[in-house]
Amino acid sequence: MTADQLRKSILQQAIQGKLVPQDPNDEPASVLLEHIREEKARLVEEKKIKKEKNPSVIFRGEDNSYYEKFTLSGEVKCIDEEIPFEIPNGWEWARISNIFQINPKNICNDELEVAFIPMEKLSAGYGSNYSYEKVKWSKIKKSFTHFANGDIAFAKITPCFQNRKSAVFEKLPNGIGAGTTELKILRTFAETINRYYLLYFLKSPYFIEEAIFKGTANQQRIISGYLENKLFPIPPLAEQQRIVEKIEEL
């Protein structure tokens, strides 16, 4: 097994609950989902985010099958064929679009000095490495992808996507920035998902190798909806931390 194959194997084991032992004393992921719903409702009430068009909840029925319930319409459908692998007790499945903000916007003073990150300053591989240029917000607030401290970014275009160009942005000047439009940005709701667990998910074979692209041979991007509809395995928060620590130890 090559070093690259080993890294892929470790990340795949991590998101399937096979990398670290489960602890029955951990608060289950269902509690995290409830916290996310509460935080989203608060932000909608404060007009900081828009209300979702058709949110859903995924649950396991008495027949052991997985179902998705759309909360506005009340429609329920079996999604067994979509479930990619089994997860441990205490974990939950959710659609990416239901548990993260995607491509949020920044509002700040035009004269503020912020980070600008073109694609070449975002490193490929399995770490979280990047550099930035300092520029005034007025120069980049339009026609670029916004992000802030704590956001997770990944390249949506080939071959940068397959090369795992992705990172958790931290210690940005004045806490915000913008970059290439070929980035997708994810923002967590409160402290419900460990940002590095999400980063390692985005680098996992399950996320990378199942992607569908469109465009010309030289410039393809992941299709609209691939990220939003992707099923995300959520461990208890304490286990997320243990997973991240184990990955970084290895």
Backbone bond lengths (Angstrom), bond angles and torsions (degrees), N, CA, C in turn:
res aa  C-N    CA-C-N  psi(-1)  N-CA   C-N-CA  omega(-1)  CA-C   N-CA-C  phi
1 M - - - 1.470 - - 1.531 109.78 -
2 T 1.319 116.66 128.17 1.463 120.80 179.12 1.526 110.17 -75.21
3 A 1.335 116.45 167.17 1.465 121.05 178.45 1.527 110.68 -60.74
4 D 1.342 116.55 -39.24 1.467 120.50 179.31 1.525 111.02 -66.46
5 Q 1.317 117.34 -42.98 1.464 121.08 177.63 1.526 111.09 -62.37
6 L 1.332 116.60 -38.00 1.464 120.71 178.76 1.527 110.60 -64.35
7 R 1.331 116.81 -43.79 1.470 120.08 179.03 1.527 110.87 -61.33
8 K 1.323 115.88 -44.59 1.469 119.55 178.70 1.521 110.84 -60.92
9 S 1.325 116.37 -42.87 1.462 121.19 -179.90 1.525 111.28 -62.51
10 I 1.329 116.64 -41.82 1.467 120.89 179.39 1.525 110.73 -62.40
11 L 1.336 117.17 -44.34 1.467 120.63 -179.30 1.521 111.32 -66.73
12 Q 1.331 116.84 -38.10 1.458 119.51 179.08 1.529 110.62 -66.80
13 Q 1.331 116.40 -42.41 1.466 119.81 176.34 1.525 110.72 -61.43
14 A 1.333 116.16 -38.31 1.464 121.16 -178.08 1.520 111.92 -59.91
15 I 1.334 116.64 -47.55 1.471 119.32 -175.21 1.525 112.36 -80.27
16 Q 1.339 117.44 -7.35 1.463 121.05 176.05 1.528 112.12 -100.93
17 G 1.333 116.25 2.66 1.458 119.42 178.42 1.509 114.07 78.59
18 K 1.336 116.35 23.35 1.467 120.58 -176.34 1.526 113.37 -110.25
19 L 1.326 117.53 3.90 1.466 119.92 -174.99 1.524 112.39 -93.03
20 V 1.326 116.61 -38.14 1.474 120.73 179.18 1.528 108.50 -129.23
21 P 1.339 117.37 156.01 1.472 119.91 179.20 1.527 111.38 -67.70
22 Q 1.322 116.17 149.78 1.459 120.65 173.16 1.532 108.89 -82.79
23 D 1.321 115.67 149.71 1.463 122.36 177.13 1.521 107.82 -118.31
24 P 1.345 117.92 114.83 1.474 119.91 -177.95 1.524 113.43 -61.84
25 N 1.338 117.02 -14.41 1.465 120.26 179.21 1.529 112.69 -84.61
26 D 1.333 117.44 -8.87 1.464 120.23 177.83 1.524 110.85 -65.78
27 E 1.323 116.11 141.81 1.467 120.15 173.09 1.521 108.34 -65.36
28 P 1.338 119.52 127.10 1.471 121.16 -173.75 1.525 113.02 -65.98
29 A 1.331 114.96 158.48 1.465 120.78 -178.52 1.524 112.29 -64.95
30 S 1.325 117.73 -21.57 1.469 120.05 178.05 1.528 110.93 -59.63
31 V 1.335 116.64 -31.66 1.468 120.91 177.85 1.530 109.94 -68.62
32 L 1.338 116.87 -38.29 1.467 120.67 176.97 1.523 110.73 -61.36
33 L 1.330 116.34 -43.02 1.469 119.99 179.60 1.526 111.06 -61.77
34 E 1.328 116.23 -37.75 1.462 119.70 177.82 1.528 110.35 -66.14
35 H 1.327 117.15 -40.35 1.469 120.89 176.95 1.531 110.64 -62.65
36 I 1.330 116.82 -39.99 1.469 120.82 178.84 1.524 110.28 -62.65
37 R 1.321 117.02 -45.39 1.472 120.44 179.55 1.528 110.98 -61.52
38 E 1.334 116.57 -40.70 1.468 120.42 179.29 1.531 111.11 -65.62
39 E 1.332 116.48 -42.90 1.464 120.64 -179.83 1.528 111.10 -65.44
40 K 1.329 116.94 -41.32 1.466 120.39 178.15 1.523 110.88 -63.06
41 A 1.329 116.58 -42.23 1.468 120.33 179.47 1.529 110.49 -61.84
42 R 1.329 116.38 -40.23 1.467 120.49 178.70 1.526 111.11 -64.12
43 L 1.335 116.98 -43.97 1.467 121.12 -178.89 1.530 111.66 -68.04
44 V 1.329 116.94 -34.49 1.469 120.60 175.36 1.526 109.44 -65.33
45 E 1.334 116.12 -44.66 1.465 121.75 179.73 1.533 110.81 -59.87
46 E 1.335 115.81 -37.03 1.466 120.68 179.94 1.528 112.47 -85.68
47 K 1.338 115.86 3.61 1.469 122.85 179.08 1.534 112.82 61.22
48 K 1.327 115.94 31.03 1.463 120.84 177.84 1.521 111.79 -91.72
49 I 1.325 117.14 -23.82 1.463 122.27 173.18 1.521 108.20 -136.67
50 K 1.331 115.77 161.48 1.459 120.19 177.66 1.528 110.48 -86.76
51 K 1.312 115.32 150.99 1.459 120.35 177.59 1.524 109.40 -68.39
52 E 1.329 116.45 138.78 1.462 120.47 -179.85 1.524 111.06 -65.00
53 K 1.339 115.33 147.21 1.462 119.79 -179.25 1.521 112.15 -74.98
54 N 1.326 116.99 -41.17 1.462 119.01 -177.87 1.528 110.77 -152.68
55 P 1.342 117.18 70.69 1.467 119.81 -179.37 1.524 111.55 -66.05
56 S 1.315 115.37 157.71 1.465 119.26 -179.33 1.519 110.63 -139.81
57 V 1.325 114.44 161.63 1.459 122.73 176.46 1.520 107.35 -127.58
58 I 1.334 116.81 134.20 1.465 121.35 179.13 1.522 108.48 -105.35
59 F 1.313 116.14 132.29 1.465 120.17 -178.88 1.526 110.08 -143.91
60 R 1.321 114.87 164.10 1.463 120.96 177.91 1.518 108.44 -103.58
61 G 1.335 116.10 126.76 1.449 120.81 -177.89 1.523 113.00 -81.55
62 E 1.325 115.59 175.51 1.463 120.70 179.00 1.523 111.80 -64.47
63 D 1.340 116.61 -21.77 1.466 120.89 178.21 1.529 111.98 -86.03
64 N 1.358 116.45 6.58 1.467 123.39 178.36 1.528 113.38 75.02
65 S 1.323 117.61 5.27 1.461 121.28 175.78 1.529 109.68 -87.74
66 Y 1.341 114.87 157.21 1.460 120.52 176.49 1.524 109.63 -93.85
67 Y 1.334 115.26 137.84 1.456 121.69 179.48 1.532 109.67 -129.28
68 E 1.332 114.43 151.89 1.460 120.63 174.79 1.520 108.18 -119.32
69 K 1.335 115.87 123.69 1.461 121.02 178.48 1.522 109.33 -108.34
70 F 1.333 115.56 124.54 1.462 121.62 177.53 1.524 107.79 -88.33
71 T 1.329 115.66 115.82 1.456 120.06 -165.90 1.529 114.24 -69.50
72 L 1.326 118.34 -25.29 1.467 119.74 -179.65 1.518 112.25 -81.86
73 S 1.330 116.16 -44.49 1.468 120.09 -177.97 1.523 112.63 -87.87
74 G 1.330 116.64 -21.75 1.459 120.16 -176.35 1.519 113.55 81.80
75 E 1.344 116.72 -1.46 1.466 120.74 -179.76 1.529 110.36 -64.18
76 V 1.331 115.78 139.33 1.463 121.89 176.81 1.518 108.34 -126.33
77 K 1.344 116.95 132.39 1.464 119.59 178.01 1.522 110.20 -137.85
78 C 1.318 115.52 148.46 1.457 121.43 177.13 1.530 108.93 -76.31
79 I 1.336 116.55 133.72 1.469 120.19 -179.18 1.534 111.33 -123.10
80 D 1.316 117.23 25.19 1.471 120.66 -179.57 1.525 112.40 -51.43
81 E 1.329 116.81 -38.50 1.468 119.92 -176.60 1.525 112.23 -69.21
82 E 1.321 117.19 -19.32 1.468 120.96 179.27 1.523 113.30 -87.39
83 I 1.327 116.81 -22.12 1.467 120.06 -175.36 1.526 109.07 -67.68
84 P 1.348 118.50 116.88 1.468 120.80 -172.31 1.520 114.66 -79.07
85 F 1.328 116.85 -27.25 1.465 120.75 -179.31 1.527 108.75 -164.62
86 E 1.325 116.01 163.30 1.458 120.81 178.43 1.528 109.80 -77.89
87 I 1.317 115.60 147.10 1.465 121.10 176.35 1.528 108.77 -121.88
88 P 1.332 117.46 158.06 1.469 120.57 -177.11 1.531 113.01 -68.60
89 N 1.317 115.30 163.91 1.463 121.01 171.47 1.524 109.02 -60.00
90 G 1.312 116.21 141.24 1.462 120.80 -178.74 1.514 113.40 93.50
91 W 1.351 117.06 -12.83 1.464 122.09 174.61 1.528 108.85 -91.86
92 E 1.329 115.97 164.61 1.465 122.03 176.81 1.526 109.69 -139.63
93 W 1.343 115.06 156.81 1.468 122.10 171.02 1.524 109.08 -102.62
94 A 1.335 116.40 145.92 1.467 121.25 172.65 1.519 108.79 -154.34
95 R 1.317 116.36 153.56 1.467 120.60 172.90 1.534 108.55 -73.67
96 I 1.324 115.55 142.03 1.468 120.50 178.68 1.530 111.19 -51.80
97 S 1.333 116.88 -43.91 1.470 120.43 -175.35 1.522 112.79 -65.81
98 N 1.335 117.51 -19.06 1.459 120.83 -178.97 1.521 113.45 -87.42
99 I 1.328 117.60 -14.17 1.466 118.44 -173.24 1.530 114.46 -125.44
100 F 1.339 117.12 -3.30 1.468 120.45 177.64 1.523 110.07 -134.90
101 Q 1.335 116.17 153.05 1.462 120.52 165.94 1.523 107.52 -81.72
102 I 1.315 116.74 135.77 1.462 121.47 -179.83 1.525 109.10 -112.14
103 N 1.311 116.10 126.08 1.469 123.50 -179.68 1.533 113.21 50.77
104 P 1.347 117.08 58.41 1.469 119.48 176.89 1.529 111.18 -68.82
105 K 1.326 115.94 163.81 1.473 121.00 -178.32 1.530 111.00 -108.99
106 N 1.330 115.40 150.83 1.466 122.20 175.20 1.526 110.00 -103.41
107 I 1.316 115.59 145.47 1.463 121.35 171.80 1.520 107.11 -128.85
108 C 1.332 116.99 118.72 1.467 119.35 -179.67 1.526 110.11 -157.95
109 N 1.316 115.36 176.98 1.464 122.72 -178.19 1.525 110.93 -67.12
110 D 1.327 116.56 135.49 1.467 121.78 -178.57 1.526 113.31 -59.00
111 E 1.324 117.23 -28.74 1.469 120.79 -175.85 1.527 113.03 -86.08
112 L 1.312 116.74 -4.47 1.462 120.54 -178.22 1.525 110.75 -65.76
113 E 1.322 116.48 137.35 1.468 121.49 176.90 1.526 108.64 -87.41
114 V 1.331 116.12 122.67 1.464 121.36 -172.87 1.531 110.21 -132.56
115 A 1.336 115.50 -179.84 1.468 121.07 -179.41 1.523 111.22 -91.25
116 F 1.326 115.73 138.73 1.465 121.36 170.74 1.523 107.72 -120.43
117 I 1.344 115.90 125.41 1.465 120.71 -175.63 1.530 110.53 -124.39
118 P 1.333 117.74 96.41 1.468 120.09 171.37 1.528 109.16 -73.65
119 M 1.326 117.57 167.09 1.461 121.14 -174.27 1.522 112.70 -57.16
120 E 1.325 116.81 -38.04 1.471 118.81 -175.82 1.522 112.93 -66.71
121 K 1.329 117.78 -14.46 1.465 120.22 179.28 1.528 112.76 -94.32
122 L 1.334 116.81 1.67 1.466 121.72 176.21 1.529 108.08 -104.66
123 S 1.324 116.45 120.23 1.467 120.57 -173.51 1.521 112.09 -79.97
124 A 1.338 115.39 148.40 1.463 122.28 174.26 1.529 109.21 -84.34
125 G 1.339 115.58 171.85 1.458 119.81 174.97 1.511 113.19 106.27
126 Y 1.330 115.90 -154.92 1.463 121.36 -170.10 1.525 113.67 -108.58
127 G 1.329 117.09 5.17 1.453 120.75 178.37 1.519 112.24 -98.62
128 S 1.336 115.25 -159.63 1.465 121.75 179.07 1.523 107.71 -134.50
129 N 1.329 115.41 68.59 1.463 120.83 -171.99 1.530 111.53 -115.48
130 Y 1.304 115.35 135.37 1.462 121.04 -179.81 1.525 108.53 -162.60
131 S 1.301 115.95 164.62 1.463 121.86 171.12 1.525 107.05 -134.82
132 Y 1.310 117.07 172.90 1.464 119.44 -177.61 1.518 111.10 -149.68
133 E 1.318 114.39 162.65 1.457 122.38 171.28 1.527 107.59 -103.02
134 K 1.319 117.38 147.65 1.460 120.81 175.57 1.528 109.36 -94.45
135 V 1.317 115.80 124.17 1.468 120.87 179.31 1.526 109.38 -140.84
136 K 1.319 116.14 165.38 1.465 119.71 175.05 1.526 109.68 -76.65
137 W 1.331 115.01 144.08 1.460 120.38 -177.61 1.528 112.06 -57.93
138 S 1.311 117.66 -34.45 1.466 121.37 -177.87 1.524 112.16 -58.63
139 K 1.341 117.10 -27.51 1.464 120.79 -176.61 1.528 113.22 -80.18
140 I 1.324 117.47 -20.66 1.474 119.05 -173.04 1.526 114.28 -128.08
141 K 1.335 117.30 2.60 1.465 118.15 -174.45 1.526 112.56 -69.55
142 K 1.338 116.41 -21.42 1.460 120.54 177.48 1.524 109.75 -108.92
143 S 1.321 115.86 146.17 1.476 123.23 173.62 1.524 114.07 69.55
144 F 1.332 117.72 15.57 1.460 120.76 175.21 1.529 109.59 -133.47
145 T 1.325 115.81 164.92 1.462 121.67 -179.63 1.524 109.63 -86.82
146 H 1.337 116.58 126.90 1.462 121.62 -177.87 1.529 111.36 -84.87
147 F 1.347 115.73 151.73 1.464 120.80 172.60 1.521 108.82 -158.31
148 A 1.344 115.46 171.31 1.465 121.36 -178.93 1.520 109.14 -146.06
149 N 1.332 115.76 172.10 1.459 119.79 176.68 1.527 110.71 -52.79
150 G 1.324 116.54 134.35 1.456 121.40 178.71 1.510 114.14 91.87
151 D 1.326 117.78 -11.97 1.467 120.12 178.23 1.525 110.37 -75.56
152 I 1.330 115.03 153.31 1.462 122.11 178.84 1.519 107.59 -112.48
153 A 1.331 116.58 128.63 1.464 121.86 -176.91 1.513 110.62 -119.36
154 F 1.338 115.47 145.94 1.467 119.38 170.35 1.518 109.48 -145.10
155 A 1.326 115.54 151.23 1.462 121.53 179.15 1.520 109.58 -75.70
156 K 1.337 116.60 135.66 1.467 120.51 -178.13 1.521 112.61 -102.21
157 I 1.336 117.05 1.49 1.462 121.37 -174.64 1.529 110.15 -113.02
158 T 1.352 115.70 148.47 1.463 119.93 176.88 1.529 109.85 -79.30
159 P 1.345 119.52 150.13 1.470 127.04 -5.62 1.522 112.87 -88.30
160 C 1.355 117.11 6.97 1.469 120.12 -177.23 1.527 111.62 -61.25
161 F 1.339 116.67 -35.73 1.464 120.99 178.73 1.523 110.05 -61.07
162 Q 1.342 116.80 -52.53 1.466 120.76 -178.81 1.523 111.83 -65.76
163 N 1.330 116.84 -28.14 1.468 121.01 178.89 1.524 112.72 -79.79
164 R 1.332 115.22 0.60 1.466 122.31 175.05 1.535 112.68 64.03
165 K 1.330 114.92 46.34 1.468 119.02 172.79 1.526 107.48 -77.12
166 S 1.323 116.11 102.15 1.463 121.08 -177.27 1.518 108.95 -160.29
167 A 1.333 116.17 157.71 1.466 119.89 -176.24 1.518 110.73 -166.01
168 V 1.334 114.68 159.37 1.461 122.14 166.55 1.524 106.17 -96.18
169 F 1.317 117.20 121.40 1.463 120.21 -178.76 1.532 110.27 -82.59
170 E 1.326 115.37 127.97 1.463 121.55 -179.10 1.526 109.39 -142.32
171 K 1.324 115.52 154.46 1.469 122.35 175.27 1.529 112.40 53.99
172 L 1.335 116.07 40.34 1.463 120.67 175.06 1.527 108.97 -74.37
173 P 1.328 118.89 147.90 1.468 119.79 176.93 1.527 110.57 -60.30
174 N 1.329 114.97 124.40 1.472 122.39 -176.65 1.528 112.96 60.25
175 G 1.325 116.08 15.87 1.458 120.96 170.01 1.511 116.90 81.03
176 I 1.330 118.22 -0.46 1.466 119.08 -177.69 1.526 111.39 -139.85
177 G 1.332 114.66 173.19 1.455 120.04 177.05 1.510 111.00 -174.31
178 A 1.323 114.47 -173.63 1.460 121.97 175.98 1.520 107.30 -151.83
179 G 1.327 115.66 161.84 1.456 118.93 -177.64 1.508 111.89 -158.33
180 T 1.306 114.77 -167.48 1.452 121.85 -178.62 1.525 112.40 -49.08
181 T 1.318 115.97 144.46 1.469 120.65 177.55 1.522 111.58 -71.96
182 E 1.337 117.28 -6.12 1.467 120.60 178.16 1.527 111.73 -86.50
183 L 1.335 116.97 15.55 1.459 121.38 175.28 1.517 110.77 -103.90
184 K 1.325 115.59 146.51 1.455 122.83 165.80 1.522 106.45 -108.62
185 I 1.327 116.41 139.85 1.460 121.83 -177.48 1.525 109.82 -119.38
186 L 1.332 115.87 135.10 1.463 121.93 175.30 1.522 108.97 -120.09
187 R 1.324 115.96 135.81 1.468 121.83 177.98 1.523 108.78 -124.68
188 T 1.325 116.18 131.82 1.463 120.19 -178.21 1.528 110.27 -80.36
189 F 1.325 115.57 157.69 1.461 121.94 173.29 1.522 108.24 -95.75
190 A 1.341 116.47 114.05 1.462 122.16 -177.88 1.533 109.17 53.81
191 E 1.306 117.85 -153.61 1.477 121.14 -178.15 1.524 109.13 -101.76
192 T 1.315 116.25 61.39 1.465 120.82 -175.47 1.522 113.19 -102.14
193 I 1.327 116.50 -29.28 1.468 121.51 179.26 1.526 108.08 -126.71
194 N 1.325 116.25 126.40 1.463 120.51 176.08 1.527 108.85 -63.41
195 R 1.315 116.35 124.15 1.465 120.19 -173.67 1.525 112.34 -61.14
196 Y 1.322 116.63 -33.95 1.469 118.84 -179.55 1.525 111.49 -78.12
197 Y 1.327 117.41 -27.82 1.466 118.86 171.46 1.528 109.10 -62.64
198 L 1.339 116.55 -44.31 1.467 120.35 177.19 1.524 110.76 -61.55
199 L 1.331 117.59 -42.84 1.464 120.58 179.24 1.523 110.73 -59.22
200 Y 1.328 117.22 -45.50 1.468 119.79 -178.60 1.532 111.12 -68.76
201 F 1.329 116.95 -30.72 1.467 119.95 172.26 1.525 109.99 -60.71
202 L 1.333 117.07 -44.69 1.468 121.72 -178.30 1.526 112.46 -67.07
203 K 1.327 117.11 -18.02 1.464 121.67 177.16 1.531 112.07 -98.94
204 S 1.328 117.53 -2.40 1.464 121.51 -174.93 1.530 111.65 -74.97
205 P 1.334 117.48 154.26 1.473 120.29 175.61 1.529 112.56 -56.07
206 Y 1.331 117.31 -37.33 1.467 120.85 -179.70 1.523 111.17 -57.44
207 F 1.338 117.60 -41.33 1.462 120.17 -179.17 1.521 112.03 -81.72
208 I 1.326 117.28 -42.72 1.467 121.57 -174.34 1.524 112.28 -74.35
209 E 1.321 116.67 -48.25 1.466 120.25 -168.70 1.522 113.93 -80.64
210 E 1.329 117.86 -15.42 1.463 120.25 179.16 1.526 112.76 -96.36
211 A 1.318 116.83 0.87 1.467 120.30 -176.52 1.523 111.69 -64.76
212 I 1.324 115.21 145.44 1.463 122.81 176.37 1.530 107.12 -113.34
213 F 1.333 116.06 137.09 1.464 120.91 -174.52 1.524 111.56 -120.05
214 K 1.315 115.29 161.33 1.465 120.94 170.43 1.521 108.23 -142.08
215 G 1.332 115.54 157.83 1.455 120.89 -179.67 1.508 110.82 126.65
216 T 1.323 116.43 -172.68 1.462 121.09 179.64 1.522 109.94 -75.64
217 A 1.311 116.37 167.82 1.466 120.97 -177.45 1.526 111.84 -59.26
218 N 1.336 116.35 -34.30 1.464 119.97 -176.41 1.528 114.04 -88.19
219 Q 1.322 117.04 -13.29 1.467 119.45 -174.80 1.526 109.78 -148.61
220 Q 1.318 115.52 88.55 1.456 120.87 -179.63 1.525 110.58 -113.12
221 R 1.327 115.02 145.23 1.465 121.37 178.60 1.521 109.43 -125.01
222 I 1.336 115.84 154.95 1.463 118.13 175.48 1.527 108.41 -60.78
223 I 1.317 115.46 142.75 1.460 119.94 -176.30 1.525 110.95 -67.01
224 S 1.315 115.31 153.91 1.457 121.18 175.22 1.525 109.08 -59.84
225 G 1.311 116.39 130.51 1.460 120.51 178.69 1.518 114.25 98.78
226 Y 1.346 117.11 -18.26 1.475 117.66 -178.49 1.528 110.39 -60.52
227 L 1.329 116.64 -50.45 1.461 120.50 179.67 1.522 111.04 -65.29
228 E 1.324 115.97 -49.79 1.460 121.10 -173.56 1.527 112.47 -59.56
229 N 1.333 116.86 -39.30 1.464 121.07 -174.84 1.525 114.26 -92.19
230 K 1.324 116.96 -4.95 1.464 120.00 -176.71 1.525 110.36 -63.35
231 L 1.324 115.84 136.69 1.458 120.68 176.82 1.524 109.58 -79.14
232 F 1.326 115.48 130.27 1.464 122.28 -175.58 1.524 109.24 -114.93
233 P 1.344 117.98 122.48 1.469 120.67 179.23 1.529 110.89 -82.93
234 I 1.327 116.90 121.23 1.462 121.51 -174.66 1.526 110.51 -107.57
235 P 1.331 117.55 112.68 1.465 120.19 172.39 1.533 110.49 -83.24
236 P 1.328 117.82 165.63 1.468 119.66 168.62 1.529 109.71 -53.97
237 L 1.323 117.17 150.27 1.466 120.63 -175.17 1.530 111.94 -59.12
238 A 1.330 116.87 -40.68 1.469 120.06 179.50 1.526 110.75 -62.91
239 E 1.328 116.42 -37.77 1.464 119.43 178.98 1.529 110.89 -71.52
240 Q 1.328 117.28 -34.60 1.470 119.34 175.16 1.526 110.02 -55.50
241 Q 1.333 115.76 -43.92 1.464 120.10 -179.93 1.526 111.21 -64.25
242 R 1.329 117.10 -41.44 1.470 120.36 179.20 1.527 110.63 -64.95
243 I 1.329 116.49 -38.04 1.468 121.06 178.36 1.527 110.37 -62.41
244 V 1.334 115.99 -47.68 1.466 120.59 -179.68 1.526 110.38 -60.79
245 E 1.318 116.55 -45.09 1.469 120.34 -179.99 1.524 110.96 -61.72
246 K 1.338 117.15 -40.30 1.463 120.69 -179.35 1.524 110.93 -67.11
247 I 1.332 117.03 -43.88 1.472 120.68 178.51 1.520 110.06 -59.05
248 E 1.319 116.47 -45.18 1.460 120.19 -176.70 1.528 111.75 -72.02
249 E 1.314 116.12 -25.27 1.468 120.82 175.25 1.528 110.74 -71.46
250 L 1.345 115.52 -37.23 1.466 120.62 -178.19 1.524 111.35 -78.64
